[in-house]
C-alpha cells in the first residue's frame, strides 16, 4: 500500500537540521520525466456529516466526500483556500486548511493535466513557509500523506502537516512541494510553489511556569486541533504523554505530532505539539498533565502544578 510505503520511508528519514537545506537545494534541479502508468486505487466515498465550503471548481463531489471523511470531526473547522501551480504537466492545487498557528494541515489535489493516472508510488514532501507574520517564524518541513484517490478524474488528495511554527505565523503562507526521487537519488521530478491565505482558528494561550524533569515550561497553546507546549532550552517534553482534562469530566489522551525550535540559536525555545482525535474547544479544557505532572488551567491563567498520585 502507498501509505505504508510512504510511512516506511518517513521513518527512515532522520529529522536533522540539514534535511530542509538538502531538500531546498534539490528543488533547484527539475528534469522532465513522465510518471509511469500503473494500477489505480479506487477509494469508496464514505458517508459525511456537514458540508465543507470549498470552491465548486476545486473539488468534485467525490473528492469533497473523501476530504470530509479524512477530516472527520474537523470538517466544520476547515477553511477553504485557493492556489495552484503546474510542474511538468502535473497540477497541485490547495483546497482547504486547518491552521492553529503552531499546527497546520493543508489539503491539496494532484492530477496530470493530460488525464493520465497519478502514480500511486510517488512520495511527496514539502516546506511550509510563512510569508508574513511574527518574527522568527522560519519554515517547517511538512509531512505529506495520500488520503484518497478519485478514479473518474484521476486525481489524488494529499494532506500536508507541519508542527512547531513560531507564534503567530500570519495568514499568508507558501507551500513548496516536491515529488521525492527514489532513496539514494537526488533528482527531483516535480516541483511546485503555491502561495495561499488561510484563517487561524481560535487559540487560547496561557503562560506557564515551573519545570518538568528539568525542562522549564513557558507557554501552553490550546486550539480545537490540539495542544502545543513551549519550553526553554534544548531539552524537550516530547517523551511525555499528554492528557487533557475537560469541564465535562473527560480525560483525553492526545497523539504526539511533532515540534520545532524557535528563537536565537543560542537561546532556543522548543515547541512540542499533540493532536486530538476529535475537536475540543479551547475553553473546555481545565487542566493538562505531562505524564503525571498536572497543571490546572482557569481562563488565561495556569495554577500551581503538582504530581498526580495515579496515572491520568
C-alpha positions in Angstrom: 0.0 0.0 0.0 1.2 3.5 -0.8 0.6 4.9 2.7 2.6 2.1 4.2 5.4 2.6 1.7 5.4 6.3 2.4 5.5 5.9 6.2 8.3 3.4 6.0 10.3 6.0 4.0 9.5 8.7 6.5 10.5 6.5 9.4 13.9 6.1 7.8 14.4 9.8 7.3 16.4 11.3 10.1 14.8 14.7 11.0 18.1 16.6 11.4 18.7 20.3 10.7 20.4 19.5 7.3 17.3 17.9 5.8 15.5 21.1 4.9 18.7 22.5 3.3 19.2 19.4 1.2 15.6 19.4 0.2 15.7 23.1 -0.8 18.9 22.6 -2.9 17.4 19.6 -4.6 14.4 21.6 -5.6 16.6 23.6 -7.9 17.0 20.6 -10.2 13.9 19.9 -12.3 14.5 17.4 -15.1 11.4 16.4 -17.1 10.2 12.9 -16.7 6.7 11.5 -17.3 5.4 9.3 -14.5 4.8 5.7 -15.5 1.3 4.4 -15.7 0.5 1.8 -13.0 -2.6 0.3 -11.5 -5.1 2.6 -9.9 -6.6 2.5 -6.5 -10.3 3.1 -6.0 -11.4 4.7 -2.8 -15.1 4.5 -2.0 -16.6 7.7 -0.7 -17.6 7.5 3.0 -20.7 9.0 4.5 -20.1 12.5 5.6 -21.6 14.9 8.2 -21.9 18.5 7.4 -20.9 20.4 4.3 -17.3 21.6 3.7 -17.5 25.0 2.0 -14.9 24.7 -0.8 -14.9 26.3 -4.2 -17.0 24.2 -6.6 -14.3 24.2 -9.2 -11.7 22.9 -6.8 -13.3 19.6 -5.7 -15.7 17.2 -7.3 -18.4 15.8 -5.1 -16.5 12.6 -4.7 -13.2 14.3 -3.7 -15.2 16.5 -1.3 -16.5 13.4 0.3 -13.0 11.9 0.6 -11.8 15.2 2.1 -14.6 15.3 4.6 -14.0 11.7 5.5 -10.3 12.4 6.1 -11.0 15.4 8.3 -13.7 13.7 10.3 -15.0 16.0 13.0 -12.7 18.8 11.8 -14.8 19.4 8.7 -16.6 22.4 10.1 -13.3 23.9 11.3 -11.6 23.8 7.9 -11.1 26.9 5.9 -11.3 27.0 2.1 -8.1 28.1 0.4 -7.2 28.6 -3.2 -3.9 28.4 -5.1 -2.3 26.2 -7.7 0.9 25.5 -9.6 1.9 23.3 -12.6 5.1 21.4 -12.9 5.9 19.2 -15.9 2.3 18.7 -16.7 1.1 17.9 -13.2 -1.1 20.4 -11.3 -1.0 20.7 -7.5 -4.0 22.7 -6.1 -4.5 23.6 -2.5 -8.2 23.5 -1.5 -8.5 23.6 2.3 -6.6 24.1 5.5 -6.7 23.8 9.3 -4.5 26.4 11.0 -4.0 26.8 14.7 -0.8 28.8 14.5 1.7 26.1 15.5 -0.2 23.2 13.9 -1.0 23.5 10.2 -2.7 21.0 7.9 -3.1 21.8 4.2 -5.1 19.7 1.8 -4.3 19.6 -1.9 -5.4 17.7 -5.0 -2.8 16.4 -7.5 -3.6 15.5 -11.1 -2.0 15.0 -14.5 -3.3 17.7 -16.9 -3.1 15.1 -19.8 -5.6 12.9 -17.9 -3.3 10.1 -17.2 -3.5 8.4 -13.7 -1.3 9.8 -10.9 1.3 7.2 -9.9 0.4 5.9 -6.5 4.1 5.2 -5.7 5.0 8.9 -5.8 6.5 10.1 -2.5 5.7 13.7 -1.6 7.3 16.2 0.8 7.1 19.9 1.2 8.1 23.0 3.1 5.5 25.4 4.6 6.8 29.0 4.7 5.1 31.9 6.4 5.2 34.9 4.0 4.2 37.4 6.7 3.5 37.4 10.5 5.6 37.3 13.7 9.4 37.3 13.8 11.4 34.1 13.8 8.7 32.2 12.1 11.1 30.4 9.7 9.9 27.5 7.6 8.8 24.0 8.6 9.4 20.8 6.6 6.0 19.1 6.3 4.9 15.5 6.1 2.7 14.6 3.1 0.2 11.8 3.2 -2.0 10.4 0.5 -5.6 10.4 1.9 -7.6 9.3 -1.2 -7.9 8.9 -4.9 -10.8 9.6 -7.4 -10.6 7.3 -10.4 -13.1 9.2 -12.5 -10.9 12.4 -12.7 -7.6 10.6 -12.0 -7.0 12.9 -9.0 -5.2 12.2 -5.7 -5.9 14.0 -2.5 -3.0 14.9 -0.2 -2.6 16.1 3.3 0.5 18.2 4.3 1.0 18.6 8.0 3.5 20.7 9.9 4.1 21.2 13.6 6.1 23.7 15.7 5.6 27.0 13.9 6.6 30.0 15.9 3.5 32.0 17.1 2.0 33.8 15.3 2.7 32.7 11.7 0.2 35.1 10.0 -2.3 34.1 7.4 -0.2 34.2 4.2 1.8 31.1 3.5 3.6 29.2 0.7 3.6 25.5 0.1 6.8 24.4 -1.6 6.3 20.8 -2.5 8.2 18.2 -4.4 7.9 14.6 -5.6 10.8 12.9 -4.0 13.1 10.6 -6.0 13.9 7.0 -5.0 16.0 6.6 -1.9 19.7 7.4 -2.6 19.0 9.7 -5.5 18.8 13.5 -5.6 17.0 14.1 -8.9 13.7 15.9 -8.4 10.9 15.1 -10.9 8.3 17.7 -10.0 8.4 21.0 -8.0 5.6 23.3 -7.0 5.4 26.6 -5.2 1.9 27.8 -4.1 1.1 30.9 -2.1 -2.2 30.9 -0.3 -4.1 32.6 2.5 -5.7 30.8 5.5 -7.5 32.0 8.6 -6.2 31.0 12.0 -8.6 29.1 14.3 -9.3 30.5 17.8 -6.3 29.8 20.1 -6.1 30.0 23.9 -2.6 30.9 25.0 -1.6 30.5 28.7 1.8 31.4 30.3 3.3 28.5 32.2 5.9 28.4 35.0 7.9 25.6 36.7 9.8 22.7 35.3 9.2 19.1 34.2 12.3 16.9 34.6 14.5 20.0 34.5 12.8 21.4 31.4 11.4 25.0 32.0 7.8 25.4 30.8 6.9 28.7 29.1 3.5 28.6 27.4 0.6 26.3 26.5 -1.4 26.9 23.3 -4.8 25.3 23.1 -6.9 25.0 19.9 -9.5 22.7 18.5 -6.7 20.8 16.8 -4.6 20.1 19.8 -2.1 21.4 22.4 1.3 22.9 21.9 3.7 23.3 24.8 6.6 25.8 24.6 9.7 25.0 26.7 13.0 26.8 27.3 16.4 25.4 26.4 17.5 22.4 24.3 15.6 19.8 26.4 12.2 18.8 25.2 9.0 17.2 26.6 8.4 15.1 23.5 8.7 11.9 25.5 5.9 12.8 27.9 2.3 11.6 27.1 -0.2 14.5 27.3 -3.6 14.2 28.9 -6.3 16.9 28.6 -8.9 17.3 31.4 -12.2 18.8 30.3 -15.1 20.5 32.1 -17.4 17.6 31.4 -15.1 15.2 33.2 -13.4 13.7 30.2 -9.7 12.8 30.2 -8.3 12.7 26.7 -5.0 11.2 25.7 -3.5 13.1 22.8 -1.3 11.9 20.0 2.2 13.3 19.7 2.6 15.1 16.3 5.9 16.8 16.1 7.6 20.1 17.0 10.3 22.6 16.2 12.7 25.2 17.5 12.2 29.0 17.6 14.3 32.0 18.6 18.0 32.6 18.7 20.1 29.5 18.1 21.9 30.1 21.4 18.7 30.6 23.4 16.4 28.1 21.8 12.8 27.7 22.7 11.1 24.4 21.8 7.5 23.8 20.6 6.0 20.3 21.1 2.6 19.6 19.6 0.0 16.9 20.4 -3.2 16.4 18.4 -6.8 15.4 19.4 -8.6 12.6 17.7 -11.8 14.8 17.6 -12.1 18.6 18.1 -12.1 20.0 21.6 -12.9 23.7 22.1 -10.1 25.5 24.0 -12.4 26.9 26.7 -13.5 23.4 27.6 -10.0 22.5 28.9 -9.5 22.7 32.7 -6.1 21.1 33.0 -3.1 19.4 31.3 -1.0 16.5 32.5 2.5 16.0 31.1 3.0 12.4 32.3 1.8 12.7 35.9 2.7 16.4 36.3 -0.7 18.2 36.4 -1.2 21.9 35.6 -4.7 23.3 36.4 -6.0 26.0 34.0 -8.5 28.7 34.6 -9.2 31.4 32.0 -5.9 32.6 30.7 -4.0 31.6 33.8 -2.3 28.4 35.0 -2.3 27.3 38.6 0.5 25.7 40.6 1.4 22.3 39.1 1.6 19.2 41.2 2.2 15.5 40.8 -0.8 13.2 40.4 -0.9 10.2 42.7 -2.4 8.0 40.0 -2.0 7.8 36.2 -4.3 10.3 34.5 
